[in-house]
Each structure stands twice: as C-alpha cells, then as structure tokens.
C-alpha cells in the first residue's frame, strides 16, 4: 500500500467556512451544516484536510469516481485536475492527438480554441479550486487559530510542516495558472473571505509570488526523500523553482537560467537515482522508484476517477491492442501520437534490426529424430530434418544437451511408424536398428540419405566473424533452448559480418539481404552503426535465417505499431497515428493492478531525469559548464539505451538535441507545450505537425496561441479582468 494512503484521501466535510468570492467560489457546501470549529475539533483532521489538498490533484469529488463533486456543473471526468492539465499540455502539441468529437476537444490539437471553451473553463476552475482550498487551510492553521484551539506540542510542529506543504501545492497550481494563462486573478490566505472581485496579477507579479513562496517554505519542508511518499519535500520545491527559472524569460522577459541550473544541481545531488528500467517508472508499482520526486498518486481502491491515470491509460487503448496487457478491462480508443513525434525514435522498438525469414520451411518433406533428448517420443515433431530439394536427402542441425544421447530416424511421427537405427554402427540405417549414440553434447549437423539409408553426424560450433566485429576475432555463439537457436552478444560496426562454423568450408551469408542464408553467401550488411548487438542464428530451421537486435537501443519508444498507420488522414480513427503504451496498470513483476478499471499507477509530476535535462539546457543557455551539461544528458541516455552506446559527444550537444531528448524522455508527462513555447516552436514556427492549425500537414498559428484565454465566464463576472491578447 502506498504510504500516502495511511491518511484519508476522502473527507466528506470540507472548508465550510469558505465564502463565495466570484471566480474563486468553488466550495458548494452549506455553511449551516458544518463549521470550521467542528471540523478542526478533532486533531486528526489537520492531516486529513492536508490529504484533501493532495487528493484534489487526483480526485474531483467526495465519492469517486463521481458524486458530491468539488465543483458543480462540471463533468467530474474531464474536469479532473490531471486530465485537464494533460489536455492543455499534450493535445496541443505533436505528442498527442485525440479521436473523439466530445464538444470542443478537437480544437486543442488544431489550436483553434476560444474563450468559451468548456474544457479550458473546467481546468481553469480546477486550478482555482485548488488555490482556494489551500488558502482556506492556511487561514485555519494560523498561530491565532491554533492558539484558540489549544493546539501545541508535536501536533503544532506537524502543522507547521503541513502549512509549508499547502503553500507548495498552492504555488504549484499558481505556476500552472501562470504557464497556461499568464495574467490571472490573484487571492491568497491573507485576503478576507467574502464577496469581492479579485484583482488580476501580471505574469511578473505572479512569478515573484511563486518564487518568494517557494524560497520561504524551503526550510520548513521535509528534507529530500524523508517525507511520506506522495507528499512534497524540499526537492519538490527545488524542482518547481527550477521550472519557474527555466521559463522565466517566457513569463517575465528576464532570463534566470543560472538559477535554474543551481536548483537542478540541488535536486541531482539530493539522493535520488535514475530508475534502471525506464518502463518501471510508468507501472502500477512505480511508487517504489527512487527517481520520482513528486507524484500524483492513484490506486484502484482509494482514488477512483474517470480522469487521471484512468483516462491516460484507457484512452490510449484501441485497435488491436490487448487491454489486458495494459492491465485494464477495455480501451476507450482516443489518444495517439503524430508522425512528427514518432519519427524522433528509430523503428527499432525492442531493438529489432532484422527479422527472421523462415522461407518455405513448413512445406519441406521431413525426417524426424526421436531420441533420449526428447524422451524417445516418436510423435514429437519439433525435432526434424528437412529436404529443401525434395530429393530424399534430409539435413539440419540438432542440439543435444547431454553426451551419449541416443537417436533414431522415422519419416512419420507416430508410435506405429517404421523407425530406423544403426545396429552395426557403420553409418547404414536398418529398420528397427539399434539407437545411434551421439557421444558429445552440443550442436550437431545431421544428414540422412533416405534412398541409400545412410547418415552422418558431425559436431559443429558457430561463430560471428567479419570486419564489423569490433574485437577483430570470431565470436562464439551459444545455444539458446528457448529460441532453439545459437546466439552471440557482441560489439559491432556497420562493416558487415558472416556466420562461420568450426568446419572452415562451411559458412553462411545473405545474398539477397532478405534474412535467408545460404552456404558461401554474401557478407551481411544490416548493422546500422556502432553499438552492442544480439545476433541470433536459427540454425535448426532448413531455411537458415537470423535476427539482429540492438542491445543498446532507446528503450523509451514504448509504442504499438501493428495495425496503426503513421499518417493521420482522419483524426477520428484510432488506427491512424501510432498508439502509445507507456503507462500501464501492470506491476514490474507482470501482475495486474488491484483494479482492472481504475489503475494503481502514479503520475510522475517531477522526476530526476527531468532535472538532468533541465539542468543541461540551463547550463547551455547560461554559458555554464558544457562538460556538466554533457554529463547530465548522457546520464539520461545511458539509462535509456542501457549502454554508453547511447551517449552523445560534445560536438553533438546543442539545444535542439535537448529539446528532442526531452520529448523522447518525458512524452505524455505534461511538459511538451511548455517546452515548445520556450524553444519558439509552438506557434509561429516552421516546426509543424499533422493537424496543427486544423490542416493535415500542419500550419503556422498566431503567437497569441502560446497563452490560453481567460474563460469568458470569468471575464464577464469580474470587471477587474482583462482578456489575454488575441482573444
């Protein structure tokens, strides 16, 4: 059980004393039914209310997945915080497109939204609901209020930490407001509760407030990695400061890259470590990872919602994707990725470079080889020799794990079929002859002439050899009983290779480059570049074939291509666009999450790899240490490739590489829109993606689209607000 679940995530009463103040009027409870005095009469409630502040990022009401909504009049599914944030950060970019026609959802990817958009209003309302409940908690935990209730001792000390966490959560929501809307209404806990029109803060003023809050609470937050899982600590505050500083030039016109690099360094040296397996960051037990700094927590028992991870996982399932492999009972067939994003990854998911080609193996006449290696079962058909020329001459390779294996031959896999052995040991076969003993273990070439009733058995080992073998020496291949093939793991270049045997007259190459091998064939030139590879030779098949896998491939491309087209001609068809399988409701051991409808998977809002990449970018932009920036980027790439083969050189290191690296590392984690804006690639740019601007091949959109509009409902309600330029 995740640690945060030790305190209640659902609290049926909440902040009754909160008054209505126009656009921040988000608490629909009757103040006559419950008061703050009764709420806080129980000392345990302080932590329970803090839990409600955290739960507001995961849940949208008091019951879950729907019921007693926090905000009336807004669907609890698409009005959930993370789902709304994901819409704004991902659907507006090359990383995601959605096939549904729900209301105005298509306008996000087309970048044609208006101030009256219901999805924008829902998330805007959610942001300010979070801010309002944080404000109210802070009002109820002042020294004066605590003194009036006689709160002292350890509880008083704990509440000081709770207050710092509430201020962090408020700063996080205000940062989302700043990033998405820029100039927004501004209210803190120091404002009196009542009916008034909040003033509109400038982006610069809001930036300063967020910065000052984070700096002020830093000493009061728990040390990095010392708080309960799911709760904020100093490293979470440092991450938010780093993000604020990284985008400072966008928000205020003043660059703060050196400050960003400083706080990234604080995070990097705080004791977090990169998760060895990239995929494990996005599974149902990702709460065990030492890379995640601040998550939004979910589980199938306590945090049931139609938004959040339920949406992210289920909406990405459709076509011929098996929902059970993703740990859920079904898919919603909505979200995919565009060509422009997918092309940042080579088509080598799983490291596959060259696929095997079995040719006509299944059609060849067979001789079967029952023996002690398979329990002397003459009906077993996997041990056979073939006659590709259909000339009654059969041959092939068989692996015997033990010395002194005994074998015989038969044309028909049946208990009653004639079976042949060698009574005299002279290489001649006789009906019902004695079993033939193979004295040595290992791989053996067997040839049977059924016309002459003769045979030969020769032990042969296989090697990978050629100019592409980095060691310069033949590399021995070993038998893999699962694959029923010989394999070799080695470092190679693109110079080419062949398969050679311990018999110098026998070697295999690929004349047509189609995966089919022939004796004395041409050098195989299918290695794309220097790296680590796993070479598989399917020597037990009559049409000898092979497979090449990179063992230093980028493991972050977690996609589903079968049945999906790369291009998107019709946005509404799920099978157009490449499906993303990054997030799963499956544990690292392969077990399904606790609930097939509502995932256990947490959303990593902040994690260490992001700090590395932010730090690298900030160092390059500020003129800081290039060597440290290179170290940061290569730390992330080495994990991605599970090899230093993924490393880049100093000459390759530039800002464009970092932008692409952020896309490969952090896709679908709500970073892309902010990144593209910082790099001037979001709106008025030649960087296009399919259906940007509502055009299949993409179109430039006006720069005012970098900021979302203040919802028209709020503009109409509050005379202090001015609409963002362009709307």
C-alpha angles and dihedrals in degrees: 000000000000112000096236088065091071088085123053117275093188121055116174097205121053142169099333091170093064110115127209116264107172111256092019093053097118107133111089099187124121109247090211092066099056137005135202089250092062094040094055098039087094111070090213091063094076091067091040091055090047086054089053089056090055093041090057088077090055106029134046103199148005101277111034147245082029137340135091091027120210090226119035121223096027123101108250093220103057090024092064113116102240094041091052092047090049091052091054098042101038112023090055092060144056091269098073144022128176129218100206126104095210108151108297099340092120089061091071096067092036089050091226099122122143134208088260094060110134095211092053090049091049095054094040088054091048092053092053093043087059091048092049095051091047089051091051093049089052091050090052095050102050118129090253093054093045091048090051090054095044094242112168144137122037093347090058090051091048092050090056087060091044090054092052090051091049090052089050091052090048090049090050092054092044088052090053088050091049094047096047105031106014103197108049140157111278129212130157135183088270091068115093118250112249146082110315138125112255116228120242116250121215118237090250092052093048090048090054092048094051091046094049092047094052093046091048097051097042095095092047096053121090117267115265113290093003100097127084113280111273095026124106123256134176092282090058089053091048090052092052091047090050091052091047092051094043090059098034093111089056093048102038109009090246120107118228100174096133089056089050091053090050094054093043088056090052090055094044092053095043097094102266117132134201113261105249092222112050093204091057090070090070104042134102093266097044089124085084093064120110090208100068111092101178124007137181099232126223136171133173094243107043106023108046113167140148087224129053117044092348087066097039094052102036098042089057094057121090142100110050096334111130106233092205090062086059091048098249137103098239146348136248097212100223123111129057138152128257128244092251092059097041091052089066085075125061115239092255104106105167088019094275111163103159127017125216120256114208094191112191096333095132094055100054122106111256143215114197126220112209117178149126091299089071102028095272089280109159092191094063108106104187092083104069145132121221139214106217091176091046089227099129090261112118128189144161146128126280128185119219114193094198136048118249095030112171121219142173135185135240136170094214124049096227139113090235099044122110111269128198134212139159114258096175098040091231100122093263122119124226130187107262088002122163121282114271115238119221101201100199134053120235140060117337134188111223126192125184126187103201094187092056094030091229133131145183131203122197129178110231132177123200133221140184109236137167146088091295094063104101095209091056089227131097110268115219119235123220131209118260108199093197094054092033087224142098117258139190131191112206148139114262144174130211092264094102140245146214137209113250130183134214084259102079091212094059122075135142131220138163114248097179099035088233100117096264115119129210136186109274091003126161126285112277110243103182101111106112097204147320114319147094117304142181112218118197123194113195093207095159091069121085091227096056111220140164146207130217121204127180110226089193097055125134104268094193095082096093100169141139113228106164110104092006126108121219094221124065114218095155115036092199094062112089092203090065109083127030116285119234120223098176098119119054138174089225128104126236088259092055098256121138118249120260093270129033092210104041116041129228091212117120123218112238102223091172126017138165099255089060089054090052093051095042089049092050092050093046092050092051093046094047097044092249129145111323090192091057091046089052090048090053095049093046092049088061095042094047089056090047093052096031084226141071084245085087092062122114126214129240090256089057095048114103139127095269090056090051092050090052091044090054089052093050094045103037107029116148090013095105100260106102103086092048091047094050092049091051089052094044091243101113106079125355098033141105087241100106135171133190114291095004104146089014093285121118095231092038132256138217114262128201117277092240086076087077085083128046119232124256102253111265090232090063093043089053093046100046120051090194092069128091121196119246116261115278097025 
